[in-house]
């Protein structure tokens, strides 16, 4: 169990919101290979396969981000819930005792542009802090410009390639 995640959930502060505004969310530890976590991770995988046609998603050259990497003790996977609907997910992967990598960030298409990805990223950073990490890293590809914009607006600065992701064009890091 992650410290600071009461009863399996981290309820982030919300303001009065309309469905088109800022949806209320709660982030719950989950599994990347079971239940809603697996469903969201698969939706992300299918979207990546379309964006990067021909990419061998399970190829040896791709960075790993499965249950072994996104589970305790050094990793985590969160699902964001809006009411009784799972709407987003993301994970924390251990790179070393002080540095983690944010992985598998995904927001369902119907809720994009509503600040959910930013709130998910912040929840993952909070999770990483709870796990004892001091810095977070991430990457993104050339067809995910909004992701790069989000990361840079949240304080991630460009660094050298740290994970040999053959699709990535931006690698970022941020102190936690």
N, C-alpha and C positions, 0 to 999 in steps of 0.2 A: 504494500500500500504506500502511496506517495504521501509524504508528510505535507500537511496543509490542504489536503484534498478531503474535506469532510464527507464521510459516508459515500466515498467514491465519486464525488462531484465537486467541481470548483464553480461556484456561481459568481460570475463577474457582475460588477455593478451595472445596472441598466437604468435608463430613464424612460419616462412614459414614451411609448413608441407606437407608431401606426405600422401596419404591415409593409408599407412602402418606405418606411423610415429606417429605424434601428431596431431590428427584431430582438426580442429577449432571447438570450442563449445561456446554456449551461454546458460546461465541458466536463466530460466523464472519461476516466481511464477505460480503455477498451483494448481489444485484440485486433491486430491488422489482418489476421487470417480466420476470423470467426465473427458471426453476427453482423451488426450494422457497420462495424469497422471494415470488415472484409467487403461488404457491398459497396461502400464508398471508395475504398482503395481500388476495387475493380473498375468502378466508373472512371476514376482518374486514369487508370491504366488504359482503358479503352479510348479515352480522349487523347492521351499521349500518343497512342498508336496511330490515330488519325492525323494528329498534328505533324508527327515525324514518321511518315510512311516509310516502311522498310526497316525501321529501327528494330534491332533484336533486343527486346526488353529484358530477356533473361540471359543475354549474352555474357560471356566472361568479362567483357570490357565495361559492363555497367556496374556502378556502385551498388552494393547490396543494401537492402532496406526491407527485410522480412521480419518474421517473428523473433528470430535470434537477435537482431539488431534493435528492434523497437519494443523490447520487453525489459522488465526489471532483471537484474538490479541496475544496469547502466543506461537503459533506454526506457522509452514510454511511447504510448500511442493514445491520442485523445480523439473522441468523437464529440462534436458540438451538436447539441439538441435544441431545437426550437419547438417548445411544447413536447409532443410525443413523436416528433419527426427528426431523425438524424439528418443533418444538413451539411456537415463539413467534417474534415478529419485532418490529422497531421501527426507526425512523430518526432521523437528525439532519439538520436543515435550517438552512442559514445565514440569519440575519436581518440581521446586519451583522458586521463583523470581530470583535466581542467577544461577540455574543449569538446563540445558536442556539435552535431550537425542536425539541422531542421530538415525533415524529410516528408515526402508524400502529402504536402499541403494541398487540399482540395476543397472547393466550395461548389455545391450543386449549381448548375447554370441558372436556375430560376432566381437564386438569391445573390447573384454576383452584382457588384456595384453598390452594395448596401453597407459596406464596412465590415462584413463578416470575416473576410480574410485578414484584415488588420487585427481584429479581436482574437482570431485563431492564432495568429503569429504571437501576439502578446501572451496568450494562455500557454503556448508552447515554450516561450521564454521563461514564464513563471515556473513551469514544470521543470525546465532545465536548471533554474536556480535551486529549486527544491532538491534536485538530484546532486547539487554541489558543483555544477559547472560554472566557470568564470567567463567563458566566451562561447558564442554560438556562431556557427558557419552555415552557409547554404549555397545553393547554386540554382541557376535557371537557364533555360534555352532561348534561342533567338526568336522563337515564335510565341514567347510568353512575356511580352514587353510590359504588360501591366504588373506582372509579378516583380520584375526588376524595379519598376517605379515604386511599388509598395516597399520593397526591401530597402531601397536607398532612402525613402522618406522616413523609414523607421530606424535609420542610423547605421545600416550596414554599409561598410566601405569596401570597395573592390580590392581583392587580394589575388595572389597567384593561384593557379589551379592546385587544389589540395586533394582532389579525389579522382582525377583522371576520367571524369564523366565525358564521354565522347560527344555529347550533345550540348553541353553547357557552353555558354559564352560569357557568363558572369558568375564569379565566385565572390561571395561577400562574407564579412565577419563583423561582429559587434560585441563589445564588452557587455556582460550581463551585470 
